[in-house]
Amino acid sequence: MLLPLAMFAAIFYFMIIRPQKKKQKAHEDMLASISKGDTVITAGGFFGIVRETLDDSYIIELDEGVKARILKSSVSMKKNDGSTAGTQPKKKKSKKSEALVEENKPEAEAAKPVEEAPLLEAAAVEGDPDAAVVEESIAAAEDKDEESKKEA
């Protein structure tokens, strides 16, 4: 009877509580490392430069002459050297995948049509009653164009 309850508590701890504590500790460490001159991103999406550190808040400069006081808890990340702390590095392409892309370039270029059909003609599909109307209106428009050229 106690064994299932203990297993449930262990699963709950390792799947929910422990990862949340880890994330909270990393956020607290990031807040502790913020100093004057660092660029931060707030939870609202504002980028600012820390100008002053107070007990529970920061004074950040959003733009020249525009300062705001924000709570430390509203800082979502610290921006380091042109990259944000929360992003994953981009995966490098292997030489094999680059070679495949190079091989497929000529095939992709050859697959392009020489001249694309006008939008109305491309919309006309056999067996569709609306397509017949579109084809008739295209033919009527072409006839009018030919008549106007003959008159001129």
N, C-alpha and C positions, 0 to 999 in steps of 0.2 A: 504494500500500500504506500509506503514511504518512498520506495524506489522510483516510481513514475513521477512523483512530485519533485524529487531531487533532480531527476533528469530534466524535467521541465525548467526548473530554476537554473540549472547549468546552461541549458540551451539559451534561455532568456538572457543570462548574463553575458555569454560569449557572442551572441548575435546582436544584442541591442545595447546593453549598458556599457560594455568595454569599448566598442568602437566610438560611441558617443563621447566617453571620457577622453579617449585619445584625441579626437577632433577638438574638443574643448581645450585640452592642454596645449595643442599646437596653436590654437587661436590666441590663448593667453601668452604664449611665448612670443608670438608674432607681435602682439600689442606691446609687450615689454621691450622688444627690440626697436620699436619706432622712436626716432629721435628727431630733433629739429632739422629741417631740410629734406626729410624723406617725403616721397610722393605716396599718397594713400588713395584708395578707392572706397567710398562709403557704400553702405547698404543701398542707398538711393541711386547709386551710379555716378556720383560726383567725383571728379578727380581733383585733388588739392595737395598743396605742399604744406607740411606741418611747420607752423611758425612759432608755436609755443605749446608746452605740455603742462597741463594742470592735473589736479588729483584724479578727477573722474572724466576729464574731457581734453580735447585738443582744440587749439585755435588753428584753423587751416585757411590758406589763401587759395581761393578758387580761381581768381583772375587778379590782375593788377588792381590793388585797392579794394578788392572784394574779399572780406574775411568772414568766416563763420565759425561758431563754436559748436562742436559736435561731441557726442558722448563717445568714449573709447569703445563701447560695445557696438556702435554703429559702423565701425571701420571693418570692412569685409576683407580687404587684403592690402598688402604693402607692395608697391610696384618697385621692382629692382632692375636697374640697368636696361630699360626698354622692354622687359618681359614681366608678366605678372606672376606672382608666387603660386597661384592656384592652377596654372595651366600645365598640361602635359607636353613634353617635348615631341616635336613632329618625328614620325618614323622615317628613317632613311630608306630610299628606294634601292633595291638591289640592282646590280648590274644586269641581271637576267631580265627583270621587269622593264628596265630602260631599253634593252635590246628588243624586246617584244613590241614596245611602243614604236620604236624606230622602224621595225619591219612592217607594222600595220599602217603607218602613215600613208604610203602610196595607195594601199587598198582603200582607205577612207576617202582619199582625194578622188580616186577613180569612181567611187560609188556616188559622188555628187552628180546631180543632173546638170546637163550643159545649160539649159535654160529652164527656169522654174515657171510653171503654169500660173496664170493669174488666179487669185484667190477664189473667184466665183467658179471657174472651170474646175479647180481642184475639189470644190465642194460637191460637184455633181457626181452622184453615184448611181450606177445602174440599178434599176429595180426600185428606186426611191421616188415616190410621186413628186416630192418637192424638188428633186434633182431635175425632173423633166421641165418644171417651171423655170428653174434657174437656167437650163440650157436654152429654152425658148427666149428668155429675156436677154441672154447673151447674144443669141442670133439676131434678135430684133435690134439690139444696140449696134451690132456690126453693120446691119443693113442700113440703119440711119446714118452711120458714119460714112459709108460708101456713097449714099445719095447726096450727102452734104458736100463731099469731095467732088462729085460729078457736077453739081450746080455751080461750084466755085470756080 
